[in-house]
C-alpha cells in the first residue's frame, strides 16, 4: 500500500518537472528517511522516481547526495545481479543551486519489513548478498576515486573522532566498556592494515530490497559509499542477521577475507550505537541520542554479566 501524498517544496516540484515532463510531483508519496535525507516516490508515465532531499537539520547531507550521484554513474555500469539506483541526477533550483537528487525507483520492499523464513530462503539470500558485495568490492578503486569516492581509514577518520565525542556523555560503566572495546581494537592494529575497496558503507535491512519470493532485487542509498575496509559492509549484515548468516555470506564471497576481518567486524557492530548518539541526534533529535546511549549501556551490562573481555563477542 502506498503512503498518502505529500507536498514537496515548490523548487523541488519545478526541478522534477524540468527533469521529466511526464512526472507528477504533486502526487509524491513518502518512501522513508535516514539521519540525513528523506525520500519520496514521484509517479511518472516513463517510470517512477525516488526523490531524496536533505532534512532541514542535516544540511551536510546534500554533499553526500551530490557525491552519490557521481558515484552511481560508475556503480550502475558494474555487472551487479541486483538493481541499483539508475539515471541519478541532481535537482537544482531556479538559481542553479543543488537542492536534492532523483533516480529511478528501485523495485522491492525493505528486508527489514520482509521476514526471511527457512533454510533455503536464507541460503539464497546469503548468496544474493555475497554476489552483490563481491561485485561492488571489485570495482577498481582508481575508477571510484575518479567518480568522487573518498578514501578513509575507518578508525582514524571515523570511529576515533566519534568516540571522543561520545565517551564524555556516557555513564561510567558504559564509558569503561566502550573504551575497553576501542583499546582492544587499537591494540590489534585497528583498521590501518585493512584492505581498501569501494564499500556501500551503510548496509542494512532498510537498504536491501526484496521481492515477494524472498530474493534480493535491489540495493539503495549509496550516499555513505567510501573506499574503506570491506569489514564495514560485513558488519552491516549483522544489523539484521546473526553471525552464522554472515558466515554463509562469506562462504560465497568472491573477494579476499584477510586475517583480521572477523575482529574488525566485531568492533564495527559492537560500537554501532555511537552513530545514534551523534548522527541520530542531529538527524532525528534528542530521543535518538538517548536510545543510542541506552543501547550502549545494555551492551556494557551484557558484557559485564558474561564476564567477557571487551569486544570478544558480537552483540545481538
RAVEN-V35765 format. One record per residue. N is the residue number from 0. RES is the residue in one letter. PSI is psi in whole degrees, -180 to 180 (NA if undefined). D_LAST is the distance of its C-alpha to the last C-alpha in Angstrom with 1 decimal. Layout:
n->N res->RES psi->PSI d_last->D_LAST
n->N res->RES psi->PSI d_last->D_LAST
//
This chain:
n->0 res->X psi->131 d_last->31.2
n->1 res->X psi->152 d_last->32.0
n->2 res->X psi->159 d_last->31.5
n->3 res->X psi->158 d_last->34.7
n->4 res->X psi->151 d_last->36.7
n->5 res->X psi->160 d_last->36.2
n->6 res->X psi->115 d_last->38.8
n->7 res->X psi->154 d_last->38.3
n->8 res->X psi->146 d_last->40.2
n->9 res->X psi->-44 d_last->43.7
n->10 res->X psi->-32 d_last->43.4
n->11 res->X psi->-42 d_last->40.4
n->12 res->X psi->-46 d_last->42.4
n->13 res->X psi->-40 d_last->45.3
n->14 res->X psi->-40 d_last->43.3
n->15 res->X psi->-41 d_last->41.8
n->16 res->X psi->-34 d_last->45.2
n->17 res->X psi->-33 d_last->46.6
n->18 res->X psi->-41 d_last->43.9
n->19 res->X psi->108 d_last->44.6
n->20 res->X psi->-22 d_last->47.6
n->21 res->X psi->-1 d_last->46.2
n->22 res->X psi->153 d_last->43.0
n->23 res->X psi->75 d_last->42.8
n->24 res->X psi->-20 d_last->40.8
n->25 res->X psi->-11 d_last->42.2
n->26 res->X psi->25 d_last->40.1
n->27 res->X psi->149 d_last->36.7
n->28 res->X psi->159 d_last->33.6
n->29 res->X psi->135 d_last->30.1
n->30 res->X psi->-45 d_last->27.4
n->31 res->X psi->-178 d_last->24.6
n->32 res->X psi->155 d_last->23.8
n->33 res->X psi->-162 d_last->21.7
n->34 res->X psi->-30 d_last->22.1
n->35 res->X psi->-33 d_last->25.4
n->36 res->X psi->156 d_last->27.0
n->37 res->X psi->148 d_last->27.6
n->38 res->X psi->144 d_last->28.6
n->39 res->X psi->147 d_last->31.4
n->40 res->X psi->128 d_last->32.9
n->41 res->X psi->116 d_last->36.7
n->42 res->X psi->150 d_last->38.7
n->43 res->X psi->146 d_last->41.4
n->44 res->X psi->-23 d_last->43.9
n->45 res->X psi->0 d_last->43.0
n->46 res->X psi->130 d_last->39.3
n->47 res->X psi->155 d_last->36.8
n->48 res->X psi->152 d_last->35.4
n->49 res->X psi->119 d_last->32.1
n->50 res->X psi->128 d_last->33.2
n->51 res->X psi->129 d_last->30.9
n->52 res->X psi->138 d_last->32.0
n->53 res->X psi->141 d_last->30.8
n->54 res->X psi->151 d_last->29.9
n->55 res->X psi->-37 d_last->32.6
n->56 res->X psi->5 d_last->30.4
n->57 res->X psi->59 d_last->29.1
n->58 res->X psi->-24 d_last->32.3
n->59 res->X psi->-23 d_last->30.7
n->60 res->X psi->-23 d_last->29.0
n->61 res->X psi->-40 d_last->32.4
n->62 res->X psi->-40 d_last->32.5
n->63 res->X psi->-41 d_last->29.2
n->64 res->X psi->-39 d_last->30.6
n->65 res->X psi->-43 d_last->33.9
n->66 res->X psi->-37 d_last->32.3
n->67 res->X psi->-42 d_last->30.3
n->68 res->X psi->-46 d_last->33.6
n->69 res->X psi->-44 d_last->35.2
n->70 res->X psi->-34 d_last->32.3
n->71 res->X psi->-24 d_last->32.1
n->72 res->X psi->-35 d_last->35.7
n->73 res->X psi->-46 d_last->34.5
n->74 res->X psi->-39 d_last->31.3
n->75 res->X psi->-12 d_last->33.1
n->76 res->X psi->-12 d_last->35.6
n->77 res->X psi->151 d_last->33.1
n->78 res->X psi->59 d_last->33.1
n->79 res->X psi->146 d_last->29.7
n->80 res->X psi->3 d_last->29.2
n->81 res->X psi->168 d_last->27.6
n->82 res->X psi->135 d_last->29.2
n->83 res->X psi->167 d_last->28.6
n->84 res->X psi->131 d_last->30.4
n->85 res->X psi->157 d_last->34.1
n->86 res->X psi->37 d_last->37.2
n->87 res->X psi->138 d_last->35.2
n->88 res->X psi->154 d_last->37.7
n->89 res->X psi->144 d_last->38.1
n->90 res->X psi->133 d_last->39.5
n->91 res->X psi->150 d_last->42.2
n->92 res->X psi->-176 d_last->44.3
n->93 res->X psi->-25 d_last->48.1
n->94 res->X psi->-2 d_last->48.3
n->95 res->X psi->4 d_last->46.2
n->96 res->X psi->143 d_last->43.1
n->97 res->X psi->136 d_last->39.6
n->98 res->X psi->-6 d_last->38.0
n->99 res->X psi->-168 d_last->35.1
n->100 res->X psi->165 d_last->34.6
n->101 res->X psi->147 d_last->34.9
n->102 res->X psi->162 d_last->34.0
n->103 res->X psi->140 d_last->34.5
n->104 res->X psi->133 d_last->31.9
n->105 res->X psi->125 d_last->29.4
n->106 res->X psi->154 d_last->29.2
n->107 res->X psi->168 d_last->26.2
n->108 res->X psi->146 d_last->23.6
n->109 res->X psi->138 d_last->20.1
n->110 res->X psi->-34 d_last->17.5
n->111 res->X psi->-22 d_last->15.4
n->112 res->X psi->12 d_last->18.4
n->113 res->X psi->89 d_last->19.0
n->114 res->X psi->140 d_last->17.1
n->115 res->X psi->119 d_last->17.3
n->116 res->X psi->140 d_last->18.8
n->117 res->X psi->154 d_last->20.0
n->118 res->X psi->-43 d_last->20.1
n->119 res->X psi->-42 d_last->22.8
n->120 res->X psi->-39 d_last->21.3
n->121 res->X psi->-40 d_last->18.1
n->122 res->X psi->-43 d_last->20.4
n->123 res->X psi->-44 d_last->22.5
n->124 res->X psi->-40 d_last->19.8
n->125 res->X psi->-41 d_last->18.5
n->126 res->X psi->-41 d_last->22.1
n->127 res->X psi->-46 d_last->22.7
n->128 res->X psi->-41 d_last->19.9
n->129 res->X psi->-43 d_last->21.2
n->130 res->X psi->-41 d_last->24.7
n->131 res->X psi->-51 d_last->24.0
n->132 res->X psi->-37 d_last->22.3
n->133 res->X psi->-44 d_last->25.1
n->134 res->X psi->-44 d_last->27.7
n->135 res->X psi->-48 d_last->26.3
n->136 res->X psi->-17 d_last->25.8
n->137 res->X psi->-7 d_last->29.3
n->138 res->X psi->130 d_last->31.1
n->139 res->X psi->131 d_last->33.4
n->140 res->X psi->-39 d_last->32.4
n->141 res->X psi->-41 d_last->36.0
n->142 res->X psi->-43 d_last->36.1
n->143 res->X psi->-39 d_last->32.9
n->144 res->X psi->-42 d_last->34.4
n->145 res->X psi->-24 d_last->37.6
n->146 res->X psi->20 d_last->35.7
n->147 res->X psi->-2 d_last->34.2
n->148 res->X psi->136 d_last->30.9
n->149 res->X psi->142 d_last->30.3
n->150 res->X psi->137 d_last->29.2
n->151 res->X psi->136 d_last->26.6
n->152 res->X psi->111 d_last->25.4
n->153 res->X psi->-35 d_last->21.9
n->154 res->X psi->-55 d_last->22.0
n->155 res->X psi->-44 d_last->25.5
n->156 res->X psi->-18 d_last->25.8
n->157 res->X psi->-63 d_last->22.5
n->158 res->X psi->-41 d_last->20.0
n->159 res->X psi->-48 d_last->22.7
n->160 res->X psi->-38 d_last->24.5
n->161 res->X psi->-42 d_last->21.4
n->162 res->X psi->-38 d_last->20.5
n->163 res->X psi->-36 d_last->24.2
n->164 res->X psi->-36 d_last->24.1
n->165 res->X psi->-42 d_last->20.9
n->166 res->X psi->-44 d_last->21.5
n->167 res->X psi->-16 d_last->24.6
n->168 res->X psi->-8 d_last->23.0
n->169 res->X psi->158 d_last->20.5
n->170 res->X psi->160 d_last->21.3
n->171 res->X psi->-45 d_last->22.2
n->172 res->X psi->-42 d_last->19.1
n->173 res->X psi->-42 d_last->16.7
n->174 res->X psi->-42 d_last->19.4
n->175 res->X psi->-43 d_last->19.7
n->176 res->X psi->-48 d_last->16.0
n->177 res->X psi->-41 d_last->15.8
n->178 res->X psi->-38 d_last->19.3
n->179 res->X psi->-42 d_last->18.4
n->180 res->X psi->-44 d_last->15.6
n->181 res->X psi->-42 d_last->18.2
n->182 res->X psi->-41 d_last->21.0
n->183 res->X psi->-39 d_last->19.4
n->184 res->X psi->-45 d_last->18.8
n->185 res->X psi->-41 d_last->22.4
n->186 res->X psi->-28 d_last->23.8
n->187 res->X psi->3 d_last->22.5
n->188 res->X psi->-2 d_last->24.4
n->189 res->X psi->-135 d_last->21.8
n->190 res->X psi->12 d_last->22.4
n->191 res->X psi->-34 d_last->26.2
n->192 res->X psi->6 d_last->26.7
n->193 res->X psi->152 d_last->24.2
n->194 res->X psi->161 d_last->25.8
n->195 res->X psi->117 d_last->26.8
n->196 res->X psi->170 d_last->26.5
n->197 res->X psi->119 d_last->26.4
n->198 res->X psi->154 d_last->22.8
n->199 res->X psi->-46 d_last->21.6
n->200 res->X psi->-14 d_last->19.6
n->201 res->X psi->48 d_last->17.6
n->202 res->X psi->129 d_last->16.2
n->203 res->X psi->173 d_last->14.1
n->204 res->X psi->-12 d_last->14.8
n->205 res->X psi->-18 d_last->17.4
n->206 res->X psi->-4 d_last->19.4
n->207 res->X psi->123 d_last->19.4
n->208 res->X psi->139 d_last->22.1
n->209 res->X psi->157 d_last->22.8
n->210 res->X psi->-179 d_last->26.0
n->211 res->X psi->-16 d_last->26.8
n->212 res->X psi->0 d_last->26.7
n->213 res->X psi->15 d_last->23.0
n->214 res->X psi->147 d_last->24.2
n->215 res->X psi->121 d_last->23.0
n->216 res->X psi->-29 d_last->26.0
n->217 res->X psi->163 d_last->25.3
n->218 res->X psi->134 d_last->23.3
n->219 res->X psi->173 d_last->24.1
n->220 res->X psi->81 d_last->23.9
n->221 res->X psi->23 d_last->24.9
n->222 res->X psi->-22 d_last->25.8
n->223 res->X psi->12 d_last->23.4
n->224 res->X psi->138 d_last->24.6
n->225 res->X psi->169 d_last->25.6
n->226 res->X psi->107 d_last->26.9
n->227 res->X psi->-170 d_last->24.1
n->228 res->X psi->122 d_last->21.7
n->229 res->X psi->-17 d_last->20.4
n->230 res->X psi->-23 d_last->17.1
n->231 res->X psi->-34 d_last->16.2
n->232 res->X psi->-37 d_last->16.5
n->233 res->X psi->-39 d_last->14.4
n->234 res->X psi->-34 d_last->11.6
n->235 res->X psi->-32 d_last->12.2
n->236 res->X psi->-33 d_last->11.6
n->237 res->X psi->-5 d_last->7.8
n->238 res->X psi->-26 d_last->8.1
n->239 res->X psi->-12 d_last->9.1
n->240 res->X psi->156 d_last->8.6
n->241 res->X psi->171 d_last->7.1
n->242 res->X psi->-42 d_last->8.9
n->243 res->X psi->-31 d_last->12.0
n->244 res->X psi->-40 d_last->12.7
n->245 res->X psi->-39 d_last->12.9
n->246 res->X psi->-36 d_last->15.3
n->247 res->X psi->-42 d_last->17.3
n->248 res->X psi->-46 d_last->17.7
n->249 res->X psi->-35 d_last->18.9
n->250 res->X psi->-22 d_last->21.4
n->251 res->X psi->-4 d_last->23.0
n->252 res->X psi->131 d_last->22.8
n->253 res->X psi->-10 d_last->26.3
n->254 res->X psi->-177 d_last->25.8
n->255 res->X psi->130 d_last->25.6
n->256 res->X psi->110 d_last->22.5
n->257 res->X psi->171 d_last->23.6
n->258 res->X psi->-34 d_last->22.9
n->259 res->X psi->7 d_last->20.5
n->260 res->X psi->-38 d_last->18.3
n->261 res->X psi->-43 d_last->15.3
n->262 res->X psi->-39 d_last->15.5
n->263 res->X psi->-39 d_last->15.9
n->264 res->X psi->-45 d_last->12.9
n->265 res->X psi->-39 d_last->10.7
n->266 res->X psi->-49 d_last->12.6
n->267 res->X psi->-41 d_last->12.6
n->268 res->X psi->-33 d_last->8.9
n->269 res->X psi->-40 d_last->8.7
n->270 res->X psi->8 d_last->11.7
n->271 res->X psi->-33 d_last->11.3
n->272 res->X psi->-16 d_last->12.0
n->273 res->X psi->-26 d_last->15.4
n->274 res->X psi->-36 d_last->16.5
n->275 res->X psi->-37 d_last->16.2
n->276 res->X psi->-42 d_last->18.3
n->277 res->X psi->-66 d_last->20.9
n->278 res->X psi->-35 d_last->21.2
n->279 res->X psi->-38 d_last->19.8
n->280 res->X psi->-38 d_last->22.5
n->281 res->X psi->-42 d_last->25.1
n->282 res->X psi->-29 d_last->24.1
n->283 res->X psi->-17 d_last->23.4
n->284 res->X psi->178 d_last->24.6
n->285 res->X psi->-27 d_last->23.8
n->286 res->X psi->-32 d_last->21.5
n->287 res->X psi->-37 d_last->18.9
n->288 res->X psi->-44 d_last->19.4
n->289 res->X psi->-41 d_last->19.0
n->290 res->X psi->-40 d_last->15.7
n->291 res->X psi->-41 d_last->14.4
n->292 res->X psi->-37 d_last->15.9
n->293 res->X psi->-37 d_last->14.3
n->294 res->X psi->-41 d_last->10.8
n->295 res->X psi->-43 d_last->11.9
n->296 res->X psi->-39 d_last->13.6
n->297 res->X psi->-39 d_last->10.7
n->298 res->X psi->-38 d_last->8.9
n->299 res->X psi->-42 d_last->12.4
n->300 res->X psi->-41 d_last->13.1
n->301 res->X psi->-40 d_last->10.3
n->302 res->X psi->-40 d_last->11.6
n->303 res->X psi->-39 d_last->15.0
n->304 res->X psi->-33 d_last->14.7
n->305 res->X psi->-18 d_last->13.8
n->306 res->X psi->24 d_last->16.6
n->307 res->X psi->149 d_last->14.7
n->308 res->X psi->151 d_last->16.3
n->309 res->X psi->132 d_last->14.7
n->310 res->X psi->5 d_last->12.6
n->311 res->X psi->-16 d_last->12.9
n->312 res->X psi->154 d_last->9.3
n->313 res->X psi->123 d_last->6.5
n->314 res->X psi->151 d_last->3.8
n->315 res->X psi->NA d_last->0.0
//
